[in-house]
Amino acid sequence: MEAEKISKISRRSLLKASTGALAIPGLAFPGTVQADVKEQLATLIDLSRCNGCVDLAKPSCVTVCKEINKNTIPAIADPIPVPWPRKTVEDWSRKREVSNRLTPYNFIYVHKADIVWKGKPQTIYVPRRCMHCDNPACATICPFSANHKQRNGAVVIDQDFCFGGAKCRTVCPWEIPQRQSGVGIYLHVLPALMGNGVMYKCDLCNQRLKEGKPPGCVEACPREAMIIGPRKEIYAVAEERIKAMDGYIYGKEENGGTATLYVSPVPFELINETMKKKPGQPDMKPGVERRMAGTDPAGKLALIAPVLGIAASAAAGFNWLSRRKQKVQEEEKDNG
């Protein structure tokens, strides 16, 4: 019965481009999918199906993600302004090929976990990227409102508004967002004093969703280890799969709930033991709590207060941004 339901969902419920439209029960998408569809989407990553694409140089999800986002980051300032007082510059522009951790140029990677479960050695492959939390502290705390939770479930950073302060990374339990210095609006405001680049992470291929296409990682997976669809249906499929495999689920409760669920035939406590949390390589501690619970309004006010004192300088940057966006809109109109 479970297999029949999965097959049905795979054919009819998941995001699949078909004559310019997506077929998802309960959602009628004329033409292309809009990013602000009322019903949220969720992703299911089934660790019993992922084999890390061991026969390839890189996992398919990593390769396609890099290809889709290869032109996301604009040209880097040369030289990159050194911010005061921390004097910390994060420049990945010469390490774009890195694929074994999260970077501004690599939004997903696959962790290999060698464990022993029920007396048998097993190897589990774990694709890691943004969890797209239900109530993301990263979006709440951003003083410039550069980070938003879309109606479709994606958590998206607008690089036109981000100053690279990395508060989003600080409050993320997994420290997912990664910074690229030398790009962004701060270069047009106070490059040595205000900001330090732009934060980057997986945005669930939000632009592809707008075009009626599934996220690249979902589409590219040769073993259908990743599927995406209406949240309620994906959650139901996850519950059926863990029941069938006598397995475990991750993301349902973590950080207050997420739009990314993992199911696994082995406990996530064991998987987490193989992970040493370090920059760009998050752990997978079960039951992780939301770091900003109950403090969101005060935290945001505290962060934005220093900004108010340099409003005059910031105005020049926002005027630049306004002109830039207007130019982009005109170009899109000309091309449309």
C-alpha positions in Angstrom: 0.0 0.0 0.0 2.8 2.4 0.9 4.6 1.6 -2.3 1.5 2.3 -4.3 1.0 5.6 -2.5 4.6 6.6 -3.1 4.4 5.7 -6.8 1.2 7.8 -7.1 2.7 10.8 -5.4 5.8 10.5 -7.6 3.7 10.6 -10.7 1.1 13.1 -9.8 2.0 15.1 -6.7 5.6 16.1 -7.0 6.8 19.1 -8.9 7.1 18.0 -12.5 7.2 20.3 -15.5 4.5 19.3 -18.0 3.6 21.6 -20.9 4.7 24.6 -18.8 2.6 23.7 -15.7 3.1 21.6 -12.6 0.7 18.8 -11.6 0.1 18.9 -7.8 -3.2 17.8 -6.4 -5.0 20.7 -4.7 -2.9 23.3 -6.5 -3.8 24.6 -9.9 -0.9 26.3 -11.6 -1.8 27.9 -14.9 1.3 28.5 -16.9 4.1 28.8 -14.4 4.3 28.3 -10.7 4.4 31.5 -8.6 6.7 31.8 -5.7 3.9 33.0 -3.5 1.6 30.1 -3.9 -0.6 29.8 -0.8 0.1 26.1 -0.1 3.6 25.5 1.2 5.9 22.9 -0.3 8.2 20.6 1.5 11.2 18.4 0.5 11.8 14.8 1.6 15.3 13.4 1.6 15.3 9.6 1.9 18.7 8.4 3.2 17.8 4.8 2.4 17.9 5.7 -1.3 20.9 8.1 -1.5 24.1 6.3 -2.4 26.2 9.5 -2.7 26.5 8.9 -6.5 29.7 7.0 -5.7 30.2 6.2 -9.4 30.5 9.8 -10.3 33.2 12.4 -9.6 30.6 14.5 -7.6 27.1 13.7 -6.4 24.5 14.7 -9.1 22.8 17.1 -6.7 26.1 19.0 -6.1 26.9 19.2 -9.8 23.6 20.5 -10.9 23.4 23.0 -8.0 26.8 24.4 -8.9 25.7 24.7 -12.6 22.5 26.5 -11.8 24.1 29.0 -9.4 27.4 29.5 -11.2 26.5 33.1 -12.1 24.7 34.0 -8.9 27.6 36.0 -7.4 28.7 39.1 -9.3 32.3 40.2 -9.8 34.3 40.6 -6.6 35.7 44.0 -5.6 39.5 44.2 -6.1 40.8 44.8 -3.6 38.1 43.7 -1.1 37.7 46.4 1.6 38.9 45.2 5.0 36.1 45.9 7.5 36.7 47.6 10.8 37.1 46.7 13.6 37.1 42.9 13.0 39.2 43.0 9.9 37.7 39.7 8.7 37.4 39.0 5.0 35.7 35.8 3.7 36.7 35.3 0.1 35.7 32.0 -1.7 36.1 33.4 -5.2 39.3 31.5 -5.8 37.9 28.3 -4.2 34.8 27.8 -6.2 35.5 24.2 -6.9 35.2 23.2 -3.2 32.3 20.8 -2.9 32.7 19.0 0.4 31.2 21.7 2.5 28.9 24.7 2.2 30.4 27.8 0.7 28.9 30.9 -1.1 29.5 28.9 -4.3 28.4 25.5 -3.1 24.9 25.3 -1.6 24.7 21.5 -1.0 27.2 18.7 -0.2 26.9 15.1 0.8 28.3 13.7 4.1 29.4 10.1 4.3 28.5 8.4 7.6 30.0 5.0 8.4 28.2 3.5 11.3 27.3 0.2 13.0 23.6 -0.4 13.5 22.1 -3.6 15.0 25.5 -5.2 14.7 26.0 -4.5 11.1 28.3 -1.8 9.5 26.4 0.6 7.2 27.3 3.6 5.1 24.7 6.4 5.0 25.0 9.3 2.6 23.5 12.6 3.8 22.9 15.5 1.5 23.1 18.8 3.5 21.7 22.2 2.6 19.4 24.8 4.0 16.5 23.2 6.0 14.1 26.0 5.0 12.7 26.3 8.5 9.0 27.0 9.2 9.8 30.0 11.4 13.4 30.9 10.4 15.3 33.0 13.0 17.6 34.0 10.1 14.7 35.9 8.5 13.4 37.3 11.7 16.7 38.8 12.8 17.9 40.4 9.6 18.0 44.2 10.2 17.6 45.0 6.5 14.8 42.5 5.8 17.0 40.8 3.2 15.9 37.4 4.3 12.4 36.1 3.7 10.2 33.0 4.2 8.3 32.6 0.9 4.8 31.3 0.8 6.0 28.3 -1.1 8.3 27.4 1.9 11.6 28.6 0.6 13.8 30.8 2.8 15.4 33.3 0.4 18.2 35.9 0.9 17.9 38.9 -1.4 21.5 39.7 -2.3 20.5 43.2 -3.4 19.7 44.1 0.2 22.1 41.9 2.2 25.0 43.6 4.0 26.7 40.4 5.0 26.6 41.0 8.7 26.2 37.2 9.2 23.6 37.5 12.0 21.6 34.9 10.0 24.5 32.4 10.4 24.8 33.1 14.1 21.1 32.3 14.8 20.9 29.3 12.5 21.4 26.1 14.6 23.3 24.6 11.6 25.1 27.8 10.7 24.1 27.3 7.0 24.5 30.8 5.4 28.0 31.5 4.1 29.5 34.9 3.4 31.3 36.2 0.3 33.1 39.5 1.0 33.6 42.1 -1.7 30.1 42.1 -3.2 26.8 43.7 -2.4 25.2 47.0 -1.5 27.7 47.7 1.4 30.3 48.6 -1.2 28.1 51.6 -2.2 27.5 52.8 1.4 30.4 52.5 3.9 32.5 49.6 2.7 35.0 49.7 5.5 32.5 50.2 8.3 29.1 48.9 7.3 28.7 45.3 6.2 31.1 42.7 4.8 29.6 41.2 1.7 26.6 39.1 1.1 25.3 35.9 2.7 24.5 32.9 0.4 22.7 29.6 0.8 20.3 27.3 -1.0 17.0 29.1 -1.9 15.2 25.9 -3.0 15.8 27.0 -6.6 13.1 29.7 -6.0 13.6 31.1 -9.5 13.0 27.6 -11.0 9.8 27.2 -9.0 8.6 30.5 -10.5 9.3 29.0 -14.0 7.4 25.9 -13.2 10.5 23.7 -12.6 11.5 21.6 -9.6 14.7 22.4 -7.7 17.8 21.2 -9.5 18.8 18.7 -6.8 15.4 17.0 -6.9 15.3 16.8 -10.6 18.9 15.5 -10.9 18.8 12.8 -8.3 19.2 9.4 -10.2 17.7 7.4 -7.3 14.8 9.7 -6.5 16.2 10.2 -3.0 14.8 13.7 -3.0 11.1 14.5 -3.7 9.2 17.7 -3.3 5.5 18.5 -3.2 2.7 20.0 -1.0 3.8 20.0 2.6 0.9 17.9 4.0 1.5 15.2 1.4 5.3 15.1 1.8 4.9 14.9 5.6 2.4 12.0 5.1 4.8 10.2 2.8 7.7 10.7 5.3 5.6 9.1 8.1 4.7 6.1 5.8 8.3 5.6 4.9 9.6 5.6 8.4 6.8 3.1 9.4 7.8 0.9 6.5 11.5 0.9 7.2 11.1 1.1 11.0 13.1 4.2 10.7 13.6 7.7 11.9 12.7 11.3 10.9 14.6 14.6 11.2 13.3 18.1 10.6 9.7 17.6 11.9 10.5 19.1 15.3 14.0 20.5 14.9 14.3 24.3 15.2 10.5 24.5 15.5 9.9 22.5 12.3 11.3 22.7 8.8 10.2 22.4 5.2 13.0 19.8 4.7 12.4 16.3 6.1 15.0 13.5 6.3 14.0 9.8 6.8 16.6 7.3 7.7 16.8 3.5 8.5 19.2 4.3 11.3 19.0 6.7 14.3 20.1 10.3 13.6 22.0 10.2 16.9 24.4 7.7 15.2 24.6 9.8 12.1 25.4 12.9 14.1 28.2 11.1 15.9 30.0 10.9 12.5 29.7 14.7 12.1 32.2 17.1 13.6 30.5 20.5 13.4 32.8 23.1 11.8 32.4 26.0 9.4 30.4 24.9 6.4 29.9 21.4 7.7 26.8 21.4 10.0 26.1 18.6 12.4 22.7 16.8 12.7 21.9 16.9 16.4 18.4 15.7 17.0 15.9 17.9 18.8 17.8 21.1 18.2 15.9 24.1 19.5 15.3 27.5 17.9 17.9 29.8 19.3 15.8 33.0 19.2 12.5 31.6 20.6 10.7 34.3 22.6 13.2 37.0 21.8 12.6 37.9 18.2 11.1 41.5 18.5 13.7 42.7 21.0 16.6 41.1 19.0 15.6 42.7 15.8 15.3 46.1 17.4 18.7 45.8 19.0 20.3 44.9 15.7 18.7 47.7 13.8 19.5 50.5 16.3 23.1 51.1 15.1 21.8 51.3 11.5 19.6 54.3 12.4 22.6 56.4 13.3 24.0 56.1 9.8 20.8 56.5 7.8 22.1 59.4 5.7 25.0 57.3 4.5 22.8 54.3 3.8 20.4 56.4 1.8 23.0 56.8 -0.9 23.3 53.0 -1.1 19.6 52.5 -1.3 19.3 55.1 -4.1 21.9 53.1 -6.0 19.9 50.0 -5.4 16.7 51.6 -6.6 18.3 52.7 -9.8 19.8 49.2 -10.3 16.4 47.5 -9.8 14.7 49.9 -12.2 17.4 49.1 -14.8 16.8 45.3 -14.3 13.1 45.7 -14.7 13.5 47.7 -17.9 15.8 45.1 -19.2 13.3 42.3 -18.4 10.6 44.3 -20.1 12.7 44.7 -23.2 13.5 41.0 -23.2 9.9 40.0 -22.5 
